[in-house]
């Protein structure tokens, strides 16, 4: 039951983060969310780093403590890092 409640909270938080910027072709920052299976998923996009970090802080204050990160759109945490 705890897992279901946590997942529901995550979905609610992510829904709150969805903005008109989602899917923007010129966006430069992506808010990524990490699932319990350690996979990453893009949540929403932003034009500026400040907008991304502001929404990240809102999510952390309301529902989620960890598992979110703002990265430039050129960085994909799903891809292996070069050695």
C-alpha positions in Angstrom: 0.0 0.0 0.0 2.9 2.4 0.8 4.3 1.8 -2.7 0.9 2.7 -4.3 0.6 5.8 -2.1 4.1 6.9 -3.1 3.5 6.3 -6.8 0.2 8.2 -6.6 2.0 11.1 -4.9 4.6 11.1 -7.6 2.0 11.2 -10.3 0.1 14.1 -8.6 3.4 16.0 -8.3 4.4 15.4 -11.9 0.9 16.5 -13.0 1.3 19.7 -11.2 4.6 20.3 -12.9 3.2 19.9 -16.4 3.2 23.3 -18.0 2.6 24.9 -21.4 6.3 24.6 -22.0 6.1 20.8 -22.4 7.1 19.7 -25.8 8.6 23.0 -26.7 11.1 22.7 -29.6 13.3 25.5 -28.3 13.5 24.4 -24.7 16.9 24.2 -23.1 16.2 22.4 -19.8 14.5 19.1 -18.9 13.2 18.0 -15.5 13.9 14.3 -15.2 12.3 11.9 -12.7 13.8 8.7 -11.5 11.5 5.7 -11.0 11.9 3.1 -8.2 13.5 0.7 -10.8 16.2 3.3 -11.3 15.1 4.3 -14.8 14.8 7.9 -15.8 11.9 9.6 -17.6 11.6 13.2 -18.8 8.9 15.0 -16.9 8.6 18.4 -18.5 10.8 21.0 -20.3 11.7 24.6 -19.7 13.2 27.5 -21.5 15.6 28.5 -18.7 17.5 26.7 -15.9 15.8 29.0 -13.4 12.3 27.9 -14.4 13.3 24.2 -14.2 14.9 24.7 -10.7 11.9 26.6 -9.4 9.6 23.8 -10.3 12.0 21.3 -8.9 12.0 23.1 -5.6 8.1 23.2 -5.6 8.0 19.5 -6.2 10.5 18.8 -3.4 8.6 21.0 -0.9 5.2 19.4 -1.7 5.6 15.8 -2.3 8.9 14.5 -3.5 12.2 14.6 -1.6 14.5 13.1 -4.2 14.5 11.5 -7.6 14.2 14.7 -9.7 16.9 16.6 -11.5 17.2 19.5 -13.9 19.6 18.9 -16.8 20.3 20.7 -20.1 18.5 19.2 -23.0 21.8 17.9 -24.4 22.2 15.6 -21.4 20.2 12.3 -21.2 20.7 10.4 -17.9 19.4 7.2 -19.6 22.5 7.0 -21.8 25.7 5.5 -20.5 28.4 8.0 -19.6 31.5 8.0 -21.8 34.7 6.7 -20.1 
